[in-house]
Amino acid sequence: PIITSRSGLLRYELPDKMKVTGFIGTTPCLSFINRINSIDLVGEKIDFDTAQGIIQDINQQFGVRGLCLIAEKSSLPKPKYKLLLEDEVDTTMATKNLIEDYIESKLCNHYHYQLSRSLGQLGPCEVMIVKDSLQMLKGFQKSSIGGNNKIEPIVILE
């Protein structure tokens, strides 16, 4: 959105995704959804490049196929991230636990994520192993760039 101050010409574009929730007269009321190109569930500020780098590290380190981080806002008891992992090779529980520890340590390298975890605002990152996860992603957020479907490194689940 572009915001204009009451005094006139001061305008700037916000890198935020907003939703119009109603109107006061002809003025729209806006509700914040999330930042564009990043996720901020509780203040942790994970950007797409960070998520993509972590996924690539995990794929190389463990020889798996991680596809994206899913940010679960309504996860109980706390919001959390899940790495969606394609089960091309039978991933053992031990490997799953190693990947969860690895991704959590990578995310905790980011100050605001680590702070959110230490304050108890976020649950620990989990790995979700799914056969045919590309099929599962069809219902999630995708973007089309140059005619190609691109899986975003972070997907938000309400």
Residue pairs with C-beta under 8 A, 6 or more apart in sequence:
1 13
1 14
1 16
1 18
1 30
2 11
2 12
2 13
2 14
3 11
3 12
3 14
4 10
4 11
5 11
15 35
15 36
15 37
16 32
16 33
16 34
16 35
16 36
17 32
17 33
17 34
17 35
17 36
18 30
18 31
18 32
18 33
19 30
19 31
19 33
20 28
20 29
20 30
20 31
21 29
21 30
21 31
22 28
22 29
23 29
34 40
34 156
35 45
37 47
37 48
38 45
38 46
38 47
38 48
38 154
39 45
39 46
39 47
39 51
39 69
39 71
39 154
39 156
40 46
41 71
41 73
41 79
41 116
41 122
42 79
42 116
42 121
42 122
43 112
43 115
43 116
43 121
44 110
44 112
44 113
44 115
44 116
44 122
45 110
45 112
45 113
46 69
46 71
46 81
46 107
46 110
46 113
46 154
48 152
48 153
48 154
49 153
50 110
51 68
51 69
51 153
51 154
52 153
54 69
54 103
54 106
54 107
55 66
55 67
55 68
55 69
55 83
55 153
57 102
57 106
58 64
58 66
58 83
58 99
58 102
58 103
59 65
59 66
61 102
62 95
62 98
62 99
62 102
63 89
64 85
64 86
64 88
64 89
64 91
64 95
64 99
65 85
65 86
65 88
66 83
66 84
66 85
66 86
66 99
67 84
67 85
67 86
67 133
67 134
67 137
67 151
68 83
68 84
68 137
68 140
68 151
68 152
68 153
68 154
68 155
69 81
69 82
69 83
69 84
69 125
69 153
69 154
69 155
70 81
70 82
70 83
70 84
70 128
70 140
70 154
70 155
70 156
70 157
71 79
71 81
71 154
71 155
71 156
71 157
72 79
72 80
72 81
72 82
72 157
73 79
73 156
73 157
73 158
74 157
74 158
75 123
77 123
78 120
78 121
78 122
78 123
79 121
79 122
79 123
80 122
80 123
80 124
80 125
80 126
81 107
81 122
81 125
81 126
82 125
82 126
82 127
82 128
83 99
83 100
83 103
83 125
83 126
83 127
83 128
84 128
84 130
84 133
84 136
84 137
84 155
85 91
85 96
85 99
85 127
85 128
85 129
85 130
85 133
86 130
86 131
86 132
86 133
86 134
87 129
87 130
87 131
87 133
91 129
96 127
96 129
99 127
100 124
100 125
100 126
100 127
103 125
103 127
104 124
104 125
107 113
107 114
107 125
108 114
108 117
113 122
116 122
117 124
130 136
134 151
137 151
137 155
140 155
140 157
141 152
141 155
141 156
142 149
142 150
142 151
142 152
143 149
143 150
143 152
144 150
